[in-house]
Amino acid sequence: MKILAAYLAILAGTLSFAAVAQRTALAKLCWCWPPERHKGPALHAKFESTEYVAYGSYGTEADWNNPDHIYPLDFNQEQGRRIFYQHCVWCHADTTPAGPSNRSNVTPEPPLMNDGTLLGKESDASLRRVIALGGSGIGKSVMMPPYGQTLSQEEIDDVISYIRVIAAAEPPKTASNPKSSGE
């Protein structure tokens, strides 16, 4: 009986250790190399990707008006996408892959960042001023906070680059999609 109790205690401990180990970075290491390559200070973990990335791009974004169309993003646009989803999406989108927004609760209602007709009229310099100075800094709604101290100039430019993609009047023509949405 004592052997069975010891066996169960060891089994429970092993299973607990395995469950904890699955939640650590060690679980993501690449075990496909021979053991010699894992020795020494040159150990490099190879983590699994949780996001699909199209060949030749750094990321993708579904067209908010037509989810069947996917925009490939270059490096700067992908960085802008990350920042947009962190700071801007909650007021400048109705619904996105991140979920519903708070846009309808803000007065005046902020512009949608995928509105190509509105954003096509704005220059990059104008968008830079709005993002850096906020609404109150340019005589508009105080609900738009200033991000000039939060984001670097490069990050602001990345957000503008991303906005230009999602606000395109029509999907860009690519090798895999030679037709635009209107054809």
C-alpha positions, -999 to +999 in steps of 0.1 A: +000+000+000+029+024+008+044+017-027+011+026-043+009+059-023+045+067-032+038+059-069+007+082-069+027+110-052+055+108-077+029+106-106+010+137-092+043+156-088+055+148-123+022+158-139+022+190-119+057+198-130+048+190-167+018+214-164+039+242-151+067+236-176+042+239-205+035+275-195+071+286-195+094+296-223+112+263-220+082+246-236+087+266-267+124+257-273+132+239-305+142+204-296+149+194-332+186+200-331+212+175-318+220+180-281+255+194-289+239+225-305+220+234-273+251+234-252+270+265-242+261+303-242+249+302-279+216+286-270+189+303-290+152+296-284+130+292-315+095+302-305+063+292-323+045+319-341+008+324-331+000+347-361-001+339-398+022+360-418+019+361-455+050+354-476+069+386-483+052+406-456+056+412-419+019+408-412-016+412-426-048+431-419-083+421-430-101+449-448-126+462-422-153+465-449-146+432-467-130+406-445-124+384-475-097+408-486-064+407-467-038+436-469-002+425-466+017+449-443+054+459-445+075+463-414+065+499-406+028+493-413+029+462-390+045+484-362+018+510-368-009+483-366+005+472-332+004+508-319-030+514-334-045+484-317-028+494-284-039+531-284-063+541-311-087+512-321-111+518-292-122+552-305-113+551-342-131+519-353-166+505-349-156+468-347-123+452-356-106+419-349-098+434-315-135+436-307-160+464-303-150+500-297-160+528-275-165+552-304-203+556-300-198+567-264-175+596-273-188+631-283-181+642-309-178+609-325-142+603-336-136+596-374-131+561-385-096+554-395-107+532-425-126+561-440-106+567-472-127+597-483-120+616-451-084+606-446-075+610-483-079+647-478-055+648-448-018+652-454+007+631-434+019+663-417-017+671-406-021+636-392+012+639-374+001+671-357-032+656-346-016+625-332+013+644-315-007+674-301-041+657-296-074+673-302-070+702-278-036+711-294-052+717-328-085+733-317-106+701-319-121+677-294-102+673-261-113+636-261-083+629-285-053+627-262-018+640-273+006+612-280+037+633-288+052+624-254+041+588-255+051+578-291+083+586-309+082+604-343+090+571-360+061+554-342+037+582-352+049+578-388+043+540-385+007+546-373+001+569-403+016+543-427-008+517-412-038+541-414-030+547-451-034+510-457-067+505-440-081+537-454-073+528-490-102+538-513-099+503-529-078+472-520-043+473-535-036+451-565-012+423-557+002+394-576-022+370-557-052+394-562-048+412-595-084+425-594-095+452-571-127+449-551-147+469-577-140+446-606 
